[in-house]
Amino acid sequence: MGDFLPSMYICQTKICLTSFYSDAKPKQYLRNDRKPVRHFFAKHPVTLATRKHEESKLKMARITDIRTTIWEWVGPVAPMPPHFCTTAGDLVSDVSGSIAGFRFLGWLIVEIECDDGTVGIGNAALAPHACKATIDNYLKPLLIGADPMDTEYLWESMYRRTLPFGRKGIGMTAISAVDLALWDAKGKILNQPVFKLLGGRTKSKIPVYASRLYSQPLETLYAEAKTYSDQGFKAVKLRFGWGPKDGLAGINKNIDLVKTVREAVGPDVDIMGDAYMGWNVEYTKRMLRLLEPLNMRWVEEPVISDDLAGYANLRAMNKVAISGGEHEYTLHGFRQALELGAFDIAQFDVNRVGGITAAKKITSLCEANDVAVIPHAGQMHNYHITMSSYAGPMSEYFPKVPVEVGNELFWYIFDGEAEAQNGFIDLDDHAAGFGLTLKSPDPTEFKLTS
Ligand SMILES: [Mg+2]
């Protein structure tokens, strides 16, 4: 019985042996006599194995290694037509639609290995080479030897020690990838899904919206939109293709996109539109006045992410709900955004905003401000936040398509991703961590750099 039990004599006080030791009813073992607890184990020998199992799980794990690997897609890539989507670069280039050369074909995978054999997996989908260098040179030394359960301390340690050059962008994306790996490890050590550690299940299933519908000829746009409504999605998102440089003709083309999708999906499916920061405030005001009668659920990222005052200005028009935040970072960034009244819907991405450690705080902040949280990109790290919070009514869902922009690459890197059925996804109550494993990379598809 080891040296634990001799000190556990039951004396004058009632002691309730909890389900930590067995599934026996606790009430049965309330005692007022001096019989030792070993009497309980003598009656229930199976509980000894259970106890040893529980004790071994409670041993503190230590981080022994951090591995960073860039998965760079080298397989075939689908072309993107002109005016595929507006982007922030449109406002400084001669033509709009400059997203044609704007792809995310490299992802960073972070694996945190612990001395108990646990391996936590995280990822970053922005600037993988720079994030890898940041982790290898600045974050890894802070993590080796640490307990992966200490996510609060480790996050603050990483944040404060990279603050002069980190804060937002690459620094915080690197921290996010590490934090995801830590939470995945934490879930695996406790044998629980991450969402169970965050508050548990708040929904039987997560409603998801089909997030594709890039700007394209109206005939094919109609067909693609109808496909998603036929598959049971109750909300779809399109991308606007024209911005300020395209004048009134471009405005009319943007409106035609929305009208075409409405015709395709009917009156009972929500439509959202994403400008990917390719507009300015003046242009967006013109668009919002015209979009209001079309009953859009939201207009997303109309202006650059640093122009929070611009978001607040547009939101104050109260024409169409304004969403944003997929390029905003940390609790501090969202506090500022919410104080300004920038968003109706907050759309952080957990693998940018600071990982689960930051996302759970931002989600609570949004709940307190009655701002909906609908994270960017779907993916498991975002789904676990949505599942565990009443502030998250829905998730984004990138259907699996041939590699194109690159935001669909997770389908090609991980096994275990949640697949939509009739407009919903579900999470496995019994899959520890985020429930993901790495696929074996095909060298004709991926070049790996460690
Ligand atoms: Mg977006």
Residues whose N, C-alpha, C, O or C-beta is under 5 A from the ligand:
A	BS01	MG	D274
